Amino acid sequence: MTVAVVPLEYFPPLHSVALMAAADRVLWADTWPYRRQTRQSRSKLRNPNGWQWIALPMWSHQHGRPLREVKIDGNVPWHERQWRAFMYNYRSTMYFEYFEDDLAPLFDTAPEQLQAVNEATTRCTCSFAQIDTPFERASAHGIEALSEVRSTLQAEAVWVAHEHQEELGADAESEAYTVLAPYEHPTYRQNFDGFEPGMAAIDCLFNYGPEATRIMADGLSVPAV
């Protein structure tokens, strides 16, 4: 059995979704420290000028706290602005209307728990990609470090994306887990001229629908178990 350890991200990028699709189980690292200026609280959308961040308004002085305890500033109506960004940038894509009814409820309210928002956007993205890998929280198992994952979950291998090495505190010399080779980002058709890598995986889904899962998987190099 393989376990992919991934940080809880706001609308996760392609490499995270590809890794979750390839594993037997996914462990969300909700006990790891919250890090500012990561995809834990922001994501990238394609726009006519190239790309833009959509960022959640976070309360100050939360860096380093366990992610499950981190709060979003509830005084800022971020959900309304970000839904407008999705509508403006993706309304004309081939699959936006196909996914719209399931996506729109994510922006009906502005939850204050970062973990809840990230879980919802990750589940939504994986649902659109038809990924049914079981998800679990690290907190449910009392796991706070990568070195604890293999023995606690009785995994044959623990996978960490190369892009998450620093965020998850990975040590390339440890035998407790495997660090993946760098993700070779695929080039695909986007809604505007040119190509911008590093978008949220939902960007690929809006343009390709179910075929996006194969496109995302093409860039992943998974070690043998």
C-alpha positions in Angstrom: 0.0 0.0 0.0 1.3 3.5 -0.9 0.4 6.6 1.0 0.8 10.1 -0.5 1.4 12.8 2.1 0.3 16.2 0.8 -0.2 19.6 2.4 -3.8 20.8 2.5 -3.8 23.4 -0.3 -6.3 25.9 -1.6 -7.3 24.5 -5.0 -4.3 22.2 -5.3 -2.0 22.4 -8.3 -1.5 19.7 -10.9 1.4 17.8 -9.2 -0.6 17.4 -6.0 -3.7 16.1 -7.8 -1.6 13.7 -9.9 0.1 12.3 -6.7 -3.2 11.8 -4.9 -4.6 9.9 -8.0 -1.6 7.6 -8.1 -1.5 6.6 -4.4 -3.6 4.0 -2.5 -4.3 6.4 0.3 -3.8 10.2 0.9 -2.8 11.6 4.2 -3.5 15.3 4.5 -0.8 17.0 6.6 -3.1 19.1 8.8 -0.8 18.7 11.8 2.2 20.3 10.0 3.0 24.0 10.4 1.1 26.6 8.4 3.5 28.5 6.1 2.8 31.9 4.7 3.1 32.5 1.0 2.5 28.8 0.0 -0.5 27.2 -1.7 -1.9 26.5 1.7 -3.7 29.9 1.5 -3.5 30.8 -2.1 -3.8 29.4 -5.6 -3.1 30.4 -9.2 -5.7 31.1 -11.9 -5.1 31.8 -15.6 -6.2 35.2 -16.8 -5.9 37.3 -20.0 -2.6 38.8 -18.7 -1.0 35.5 -17.8 -2.0 34.5 -14.3 -3.2 35.8 -10.9 -3.1 34.7 -7.3 -6.3 34.2 -5.5 -5.4 34.5 -1.8 -7.3 33.9 1.3 -7.2 36.7 3.9 -5.4 35.3 6.8 -5.2 36.6 10.4 -1.7 37.7 11.3 0.8 35.8 13.6 -0.3 32.3 12.6 2.9 31.2 10.8 4.1 27.9 12.3 0.8 27.0 14.0 -0.7 23.6 13.0 -2.7 24.1 9.9 -5.9 22.7 11.5 -5.9 25.6 14.0 -5.3 28.4 11.4 -8.1 31.0 10.9 -9.2 33.0 7.9 -10.2 36.6 8.5 -14.0 36.5 8.5 -14.4 40.2 8.1 -13.2 40.1 4.4 -15.8 38.9 1.8 -13.1 36.9 -0.1 -15.6 34.4 -1.4 -17.5 36.9 -3.5 -14.4 38.3 -5.1 -12.9 34.9 -5.9 -16.1 33.6 -7.4 -16.1 36.6 -9.7 -12.5 35.7 -10.7 -13.5 32.2 -11.6 -16.5 33.5 -13.6 -14.4 36.1 -15.5 -11.5 33.8 -16.3 -13.2 30.5 -16.9 -16.8 31.1 -18.0 -16.0 30.6 -21.6 -14.0 27.3 -21.2 -15.5 24.1 -22.5 -16.3 22.5 -19.2 -17.0 25.4 -16.8 -20.8 25.0 -17.0 -20.4 21.3 -16.6 -18.8 21.8 -13.2 -20.4 25.1 -12.2 -23.3 23.7 -10.1 -20.8 21.8 -7.9 -18.2 24.6 -7.7 -20.5 27.5 -6.9 -21.6 26.4 -3.4 -17.9 26.6 -2.3 -18.3 30.4 -2.6 -21.8 30.8 -0.9 -20.2 31.5 2.4 -16.7 32.5 3.8 -15.7 29.8 6.4 -13.1 30.9 8.9 -11.3 27.5 9.3 -8.5 27.2 6.7 -8.6 23.4 7.0 -12.3 23.3 6.1 -11.8 25.5 3.0 -8.8 23.6 1.7 -10.5 20.2 2.3 -13.6 21.4 0.4 -11.6 22.7 -2.6 -9.4 19.6 -2.7 -12.3 17.2 -2.6 -14.1 19.3 -5.3 -11.1 19.2 -7.5 -10.6 15.4 -7.1 -14.3 14.8 -7.7 -14.1 16.7 -11.0 -11.0 14.6 -11.9 -12.9 11.4 -10.9 -10.3 10.5 -8.3 -11.6 8.3 -5.5 -8.5 7.7 -3.5 -9.4 7.6 0.3 -8.4 10.8 2.2 -7.4 10.9 5.8 -6.2 13.6 8.2 -2.8 13.2 9.9 -4.5 14.5 13.1 -6.9 11.5 13.1 -3.8 9.2 13.6 -1.8 11.5 15.8 0.9 11.8 13.0 3.0 14.9 13.2 6.1 13.9 11.1 6.9 11.9 8.0 9.0 9.5 10.0 5.8 8.3 11.7 3.7 7.6 8.6 5.0 4.3 7.4 4.7 2.5 10.8 1.5 4.1 11.8 -0.4 3.3 8.6 1.6 0.1 7.8 2.5 1.5 4.4 4.9 -0.1 1.9 5.9 3.3 0.7 5.2 6.9 1.6 5.3 9.4 -1.3 6.1 13.1 -1.1 6.1 15.3 -4.1 9.5 16.9 -4.8 7.7 20.3 -4.7 6.6 19.6 -1.1 10.0 18.6 0.3 10.6 21.8 2.3 7.0 22.4 3.2 6.7 18.9 4.7 10.2 18.8 6.2 11.4 16.0 4.1 14.9 14.6 4.5 16.1 12.9 1.3 18.4 10.6 3.3 15.7 9.1 5.4 14.3 5.6 4.6 11.0 6.5 6.2 9.5 7.8 3.0 10.2 8.4 -0.7 10.7 11.7 -2.3 9.4 11.8 -5.8 11.3 13.0 -8.8 10.4 16.5 -9.9 7.1 16.8 -11.6 7.5 17.5 -15.3 4.7 19.9 -15.9 2.6 19.1 -19.0 1.8 21.7 -21.5 -1.9 21.9 -22.4 -4.5 24.2 -24.0 -5.6 27.0 -21.8 -8.3 29.6 -22.1 -6.1 32.4 -23.2 -3.2 32.7 -25.7 0.1 31.1 -24.6 0.7 28.7 -21.8 1.4 29.4 -18.1 2.5 26.5 -15.8 1.7 26.1 -12.2 -2.0 26.9 -12.3 -4.5 25.2 -10.0 -5.4 21.8 -11.3 -9.0 23.0 -11.9 -7.6 25.1 -14.7 -6.8 22.0 -16.7 -10.2 20.5 -15.7 -12.1 23.5 -17.0 -10.4 23.1 -20.4 -10.3 19.3 -20.7 -12.9 17.8 -18.4 -12.3 14.2 -17.4 -9.4 14.0 -19.9 -7.5 16.4 -17.6 -6.7 13.5 -15.2 -4.6 11.7 -17.8 -2.9 15.0 -18.7 -2.0 15.7 -15.1 -0.7 12.1 -14.6 1.6 12.3 -17.5 4.0 14.6 -15.6 4.4 12.3 -12.5 7.3 10.1 -11.9 6.3 7.5 -9.3 9.0 5.2 -7.8 8.5 1.5 -7.7 7.2 0.0 -4.5 
